[in-house]
Structure formats: C-alpha cells, structure tokens
Amino acid sequence: MEFKNYLSSMFTETQTEVLRVCLRDNSPVHIYGPQGSGKTMLVEGLRKLGFQNISEPGDADFELTGGAFSIPIDKEDLTVLRTKKGPLEVILPKDDLFRGNARKIVEWIHG
C-alpha cells in the first residue's frame, strides 16, 4: 500500500504502529519534526478521513514557540511522534495518497 510506504519514509516501524493504535483508539497524537517532513500533509489527510484527534505544529490551538518542533503541553494523554530527519523520501501528490487509498487506509488503521 502506498500509504504504508509514505509512513515508512516519515517514521520507524514502531512509530507507525503507535500512530495506527492512536488513530484506532481515538487517542490524541501530535506529529512534529523538521520542516518539509510531511507533517501537515499527513495530518490534513487523516482528518479528511475522519481522524480528528491528531495535531501538528501548524495548528493554531497552542503557542508556537518552537516552530516545526512545537509540542502542545496542555493536552492530557498525548502521544508525540517525531518524524525522521530531512525531507520525505517518498514524494506523493497531496490528494492522491488519501483519495485513492481512503478505504485501505481506514481498514489498515482499524485492522
């Protein structure tokens, strides 16, 4: 699945599984890391699929003192995942990744 390849360019295998569990259980998860590492694309795409309990530094509901490395400190039970260093290894068209794989992505998360 293209989505898993995309995630493996951003996260380790363990982080990918943690993300899947957080999304499945509707636990709050925050993605942070270097600029250009795919945080916004991932968060926006997952929100379009109905996963609303995910955030990234571009969200305006907390103070951005650390830029792309900002982490909200007032969220209870928050899981924080840092993306790999550097730009994405797998560059995919923004909408195609989620639009073409929506059902597969949701099944993988809930599987």
Backbone bond lengths (Angstrom), bond angles and torsions (degrees), N, CA, C in turn:
res aa  C-N    CA-C-N  psi(-1)  N-CA   C-N-CA  omega(-1)  CA-C   N-CA-C  phi
1 M - - - 1.456 - - 1.530 108.54 -
2 E 1.319 117.26 134.41 1.458 122.03 -179.99 1.529 111.91 -59.11
3 F 1.322 117.09 -34.72 1.454 120.85 -177.28 1.531 110.86 -63.23
4 K 1.320 117.44 -42.55 1.468 119.79 179.53 1.526 110.54 -66.27
5 N 1.330 117.10 -36.49 1.468 120.18 175.94 1.522 110.06 -63.32
6 Y 1.319 116.14 -41.33 1.457 121.74 177.78 1.529 109.84 -60.76
7 L 1.334 116.48 -48.50 1.463 119.84 179.77 1.525 111.67 -62.30
8 S 1.325 117.47 -38.03 1.465 119.50 -179.07 1.527 111.71 -69.03
9 S 1.334 117.51 -18.98 1.461 119.06 174.64 1.524 110.85 -80.28
10 M 1.338 116.90 -16.39 1.462 121.72 -178.51 1.525 113.59 -102.89
11 F 1.341 116.02 -34.70 1.464 121.78 -170.43 1.525 111.66 -132.81
12 T 1.324 115.21 163.53 1.456 120.33 170.53 1.529 108.26 -74.34
13 E 1.299 116.75 171.00 1.470 121.34 177.99 1.528 110.62 -62.15
14 T 1.317 117.06 -41.07 1.467 121.31 179.19 1.526 110.58 -64.72
15 Q 1.317 117.43 -44.96 1.468 120.47 178.37 1.528 111.23 -61.27
16 T 1.323 116.86 -39.47 1.463 120.91 179.29 1.520 110.20 -61.71
17 E 1.316 117.32 -41.25 1.461 120.27 178.89 1.532 110.77 -68.65
18 V 1.322 117.96 -38.94 1.467 121.42 176.89 1.530 109.72 -61.52
19 L 1.326 117.17 -43.63 1.461 121.01 177.64 1.521 110.61 -59.95
20 R 1.316 117.02 -45.31 1.467 121.65 -179.76 1.525 110.49 -59.16
21 V 1.315 117.29 -46.01 1.470 121.60 -178.95 1.527 110.46 -65.19
22 C 1.332 117.51 -42.74 1.471 120.58 178.50 1.524 110.91 -60.73
23 L 1.320 116.72 -44.68 1.461 120.27 179.84 1.522 110.68 -64.98
24 R 1.316 116.48 -44.32 1.465 121.15 -179.56 1.522 111.26 -61.01
25 D 1.335 116.72 -41.22 1.467 121.57 -175.78 1.532 112.95 -91.27
26 N 1.320 116.94 2.92 1.462 122.88 -178.38 1.527 111.76 57.41
27 S 1.331 116.03 36.36 1.464 121.71 175.60 1.518 108.82 -86.84
28 P 1.323 118.15 142.59 1.466 119.43 -179.29 1.525 111.34 -64.67
29 V 1.317 115.39 133.23 1.461 121.34 178.98 1.522 108.41 -135.98
30 H 1.315 115.31 138.62 1.461 121.74 -179.61 1.522 108.34 -122.52
31 I 1.328 115.51 132.98 1.460 122.15 179.63 1.526 107.98 -107.20
32 Y 1.330 117.62 128.32 1.459 120.35 175.89 1.523 108.81 -138.78
33 G 1.316 116.04 164.86 1.453 120.34 179.54 1.508 111.53 154.49
34 P 1.326 116.24 -173.02 1.464 120.75 -175.51 1.519 113.00 -58.67
35 Q 1.310 114.86 151.96 1.451 121.06 175.62 1.533 108.20 -60.61
36 G 1.338 116.14 137.30 1.457 120.79 178.57 1.516 114.15 85.03
37 S 1.335 117.41 9.12 1.463 119.80 -177.50 1.529 113.09 -90.94
38 G 1.334 118.16 4.52 1.462 121.42 173.73 1.510 116.16 95.81
39 K 1.320 118.19 8.47 1.467 121.76 -176.21 1.525 112.70 -58.26
40 T 1.312 115.56 -52.69 1.466 120.11 -175.74 1.519 111.10 -64.31
41 M 1.313 117.81 -44.19 1.467 121.13 179.77 1.527 110.75 -59.79
42 L 1.319 116.53 -44.09 1.460 120.72 -179.90 1.530 110.87 -63.66
43 V 1.327 116.87 -50.11 1.460 121.12 -177.06 1.527 111.10 -63.35
44 E 1.320 117.45 -46.67 1.464 120.34 179.61 1.523 111.51 -62.43
45 G 1.320 116.95 -42.11 1.461 120.33 179.37 1.514 112.43 -64.10
46 L 1.328 117.33 -43.38 1.462 120.47 179.37 1.521 111.66 -67.56
47 R 1.311 117.03 -34.94 1.468 119.60 176.42 1.525 110.82 -64.00
48 K 1.316 117.05 -39.33 1.469 120.47 177.75 1.529 111.40 -62.34
49 L 1.326 116.10 -25.58 1.467 120.41 177.83 1.525 112.02 -87.94
50 G 1.338 117.24 1.44 1.460 121.01 175.60 1.516 115.44 102.79
51 F 1.316 118.42 3.85 1.463 121.86 -179.97 1.522 108.09 -94.53
52 Q 1.321 116.23 96.29 1.460 121.89 -171.83 1.524 114.25 -94.02
53 N 1.314 118.95 -11.48 1.460 121.82 -173.56 1.535 110.84 -93.25
54 I 1.341 115.41 41.20 1.456 121.44 -178.78 1.527 107.96 -130.83
55 S 1.330 116.39 140.78 1.462 120.05 -178.33 1.517 110.76 -138.20
56 E 1.322 114.60 168.65 1.464 122.65 175.80 1.522 107.31 -151.09
57 P 1.333 118.64 166.96 1.458 120.63 -174.03 1.527 114.99 -57.72
58 G 1.310 118.81 -21.47 1.458 120.91 178.93 1.517 113.75 -73.37
59 D 1.314 117.83 -9.86 1.457 120.89 177.44 1.524 109.04 -71.96
60 A 1.303 116.11 141.40 1.459 120.71 -173.24 1.527 113.80 -92.35
61 D 1.328 119.11 9.82 1.461 119.35 -175.57 1.530 113.64 -89.78
62 F 1.326 117.93 9.82 1.458 120.86 174.23 1.529 108.83 -150.89
63 E 1.312 116.11 160.94 1.463 121.09 -175.67 1.523 110.97 -73.44
64 L 1.320 116.48 131.51 1.459 121.95 -178.16 1.524 111.16 -94.29
65 T 1.316 116.77 74.68 1.462 119.21 179.30 1.520 111.79 -84.07
66 G 1.312 117.25 -18.70 1.458 120.33 -177.68 1.508 113.86 -115.59
67 G 1.330 118.47 16.85 1.466 120.94 179.59 1.516 111.68 57.99
68 A 1.329 116.53 -131.30 1.470 121.62 -178.22 1.521 112.40 -65.18
69 F 1.323 116.81 -11.69 1.460 120.66 179.54 1.525 112.43 -104.07
70 S 1.328 117.06 14.48 1.461 121.40 179.37 1.518 111.21 -70.58
71 I 1.315 115.20 140.03 1.461 122.21 178.68 1.522 108.34 -131.46
72 P 1.344 117.48 127.95 1.471 118.63 177.11 1.524 110.18 -67.57
73 I 1.330 116.58 132.17 1.459 119.29 -177.49 1.518 112.86 -102.41
74 D 1.333 117.12 -3.25 1.458 119.46 -176.00 1.526 113.34 -103.13
75 K 1.320 118.16 5.32 1.463 120.55 179.59 1.519 110.16 -92.39
76 E 1.315 115.66 126.88 1.456 121.15 -179.58 1.526 110.57 -77.45
77 D 1.321 117.25 142.54 1.467 123.90 176.54 1.525 112.70 57.07
78 L 1.316 117.16 36.34 1.454 122.38 -177.93 1.526 110.57 -83.28
79 T 1.324 116.58 130.71 1.457 122.16 171.20 1.519 106.74 -96.92
80 V 1.324 116.78 132.70 1.457 121.81 -177.46 1.523 108.54 -117.46
81 L 1.331 116.00 128.73 1.460 121.40 178.53 1.520 109.37 -121.70
82 R 1.313 116.01 129.00 1.463 121.53 178.55 1.521 108.64 -99.85
83 T 1.322 115.59 131.48 1.458 119.97 178.60 1.528 110.00 -71.82
84 K 1.318 115.24 162.86 1.460 120.58 176.31 1.526 109.80 -63.92
85 K 1.312 115.56 159.35 1.459 120.66 177.42 1.514 110.38 -69.08
86 G 1.315 115.07 150.47 1.458 120.56 174.05 1.501 113.48 83.59
87 P 1.335 115.50 175.90 1.465 120.64 -178.86 1.522 111.44 -71.63
88 L 1.308 115.97 164.09 1.461 121.67 178.32 1.510 111.31 -56.96
89 E 1.324 116.42 140.77 1.463 121.34 174.93 1.520 110.26 -82.56
90 V 1.324 116.93 -29.21 1.459 122.13 -179.47 1.522 107.68 -113.79
91 I 1.307 117.09 108.94 1.456 121.77 179.14 1.523 108.08 -96.63
92 L 1.311 116.61 121.05 1.457 121.59 -179.30 1.520 109.29 -125.74
93 P 1.336 117.50 149.05 1.466 119.12 176.47 1.522 110.08 -57.40
94 K 1.328 116.93 136.40 1.462 122.79 -172.28 1.521 114.05 -49.84
95 D 1.324 118.66 -56.02 1.459 120.47 -175.16 1.521 113.43 -81.88
96 D 1.316 117.80 -30.45 1.460 120.74 -175.21 1.524 112.96 -60.92
97 L 1.315 117.12 -38.22 1.459 121.16 -178.00 1.524 111.45 -57.20
98 F 1.311 117.16 -45.66 1.454 121.18 -175.92 1.529 112.03 -88.76
99 R 1.308 117.60 -40.64 1.459 121.02 -177.85 1.528 110.63 -63.48
100 G 1.302 117.22 -47.08 1.456 120.54 -176.60 1.512 114.38 -75.20
101 N 1.309 117.50 -17.16 1.466 121.37 -175.30 1.521 113.46 -123.51
102 A 1.317 118.47 14.21 1.470 121.47 -172.91 1.527 112.35 -51.52
103 R 1.320 117.42 -51.15 1.465 120.11 -177.93 1.528 111.33 -62.48
104 K 1.329 117.09 -43.62 1.458 121.34 -179.68 1.526 111.39 -64.55
105 I 1.319 116.41 -39.33 1.463 120.45 179.94 1.521 110.31 -64.43
106 V 1.319 116.79 -47.95 1.468 120.96 -179.62 1.530 110.22 -63.70
107 E 1.315 118.38 -40.85 1.473 121.49 177.33 1.517 110.75 -63.51
108 W 1.321 117.64 -41.10 1.470 121.02 179.10 1.527 110.00 -63.52
109 I 1.318 117.26 -43.65 1.463 120.92 -179.34 1.528 110.48 -63.47
110 H 1.312 117.63 -43.92 1.461 121.32 -177.39 1.521 113.88 -86.41
111 G 1.339 115.91 -10.68 1.464 121.44 -177.28 1.463 112.72 -66.61
